[in-house]
């Protein structure tokens, strides 16, 4: 395949809440980790985004108990907007941190 025919998808999710079914979400992220895909989640507001941090996979590799496997690569980047809302350069850097060059 030519370098000019390749496609890469970036999914941007803006959220102010929690994940209703974390295990299903983890399963889908694990499946997506084999695809040309990055998922960027921006947490807006004062909610507890602990689940989003877990999806990010920076602290520990993402593992699906249902599929019994780890993500092939880290495709999720979580950014708590409240921490970077006054610094556009830092916001940009954090949002694009895990999108391949």
C-alpha positions as CSV (number, residue, x, y, z in Angstrom):
1,X,0.0,0.0,0.0
2,X,1.3,3.4,-0.9
3,X,2.0,6.0,1.8
4,X,-0.4,8.3,0.1
5,X,-3.4,5.8,0.2
6,X,-3.2,5.1,4.0
7,X,-6.0,6.3,6.2
8,X,-5.9,7.1,9.9
9,X,-8.9,7.9,12.1
10,X,-8.9,10.2,15.1
11,X,-12.0,10.0,17.3
12,X,-12.6,13.0,19.5
13,X,-14.9,12.6,22.5
14,X,-16.0,15.5,24.7
15,X,-17.6,14.3,27.9
16,X,-18.8,15.6,31.2
17,X,-19.7,12.3,32.8
18,X,-18.8,8.8,33.5
19,X,-18.7,5.6,31.4
20,X,-21.9,3.5,31.9
21,X,-20.3,0.2,30.9
22,X,-16.6,0.3,31.5
23,X,-15.9,-3.3,30.6
24,X,-17.6,-3.0,27.2
25,X,-15.8,0.2,26.6
26,X,-12.4,-1.5,27.4
27,X,-13.3,-4.4,25.1
28,X,-13.9,-2.0,22.2
29,X,-10.7,0.0,22.9
30,X,-8.8,-3.3,22.9
31,X,-10.3,-4.2,19.6
32,X,-9.5,-0.8,18.2
33,X,-5.9,-1.0,19.3
34,X,-5.2,-3.1,16.2
35,X,-6.6,-0.5,13.9
36,X,-5.2,2.8,12.5
37,X,-7.1,4.7,15.2
38,X,-6.6,7.2,18.1
39,X,-9.2,8.1,20.6
40,X,-8.9,11.5,22.3
41,X,-11.2,12.0,25.3
42,X,-11.5,15.6,26.7
43,X,-13.2,15.7,30.1
44,X,-15.2,18.9,30.6
45,X,-16.4,20.0,34.0
46,X,-15.7,18.9,37.5
47,X,-16.7,15.3,37.3
48,X,-14.5,12.5,38.6
49,X,-12.7,11.2,35.5
50,X,-10.9,8.3,37.2
51,X,-12.4,5.8,34.6
52,X,-11.1,7.9,31.8
53,X,-7.6,7.9,33.3
54,X,-7.8,4.1,33.4
55,X,-8.8,4.0,29.7
56,X,-5.8,6.2,28.9
57,X,-3.5,3.3,29.8
58,X,-0.6,5.5,30.9
59,X,-0.5,4.0,34.4
60,X,-1.1,0.4,33.5
61,X,-1.6,-1.4,30.2
62,X,-5.3,-1.7,29.3
63,X,-6.6,-5.3,29.7
64,X,-9.9,-6.9,28.8
65,X,-11.0,-9.7,31.1
66,X,-13.7,-10.6,28.5
67,X,-11.2,-10.9,25.6
68,X,-8.4,-12.0,27.9
69,X,-5.9,-9.8,26.2
70,X,-4.0,-6.5,26.4
71,X,-4.3,-3.6,24.0
72,X,-1.7,-3.9,21.3
73,X,-0.9,-0.2,21.6
74,X,-2.1,2.7,23.7
75,X,-4.7,4.5,21.5
76,X,-6.5,6.5,24.1
77,X,-5.4,10.0,25.3
78,X,-7.4,11.5,28.1
79,X,-7.2,15.3,28.7
80,X,-8.9,16.9,31.7
81,X,-9.9,20.3,30.2
82,X,-10.0,22.0,33.6
83,X,-6.2,21.5,33.9
84,X,-5.3,23.1,30.6
85,X,-8.2,25.5,29.7
86,X,-6.0,28.5,30.2
87,X,-3.0,27.2,28.3
88,X,-3.8,26.5,24.6
89,X,-0.3,25.3,23.8
90,X,-0.4,22.7,26.6
91,X,-3.9,21.7,25.6
92,X,-2.8,21.1,22.0
93,X,0.3,19.2,23.1
94,X,-1.8,16.9,25.5
95,X,-4.5,16.3,23.0
96,X,-2.1,15.3,20.2
97,X,0.3,13.4,22.5
98,X,-0.6,9.9,21.4
99,X,-1.5,10.5,17.8
100,X,1.3,9.0,15.7
101,X,3.4,11.5,13.8
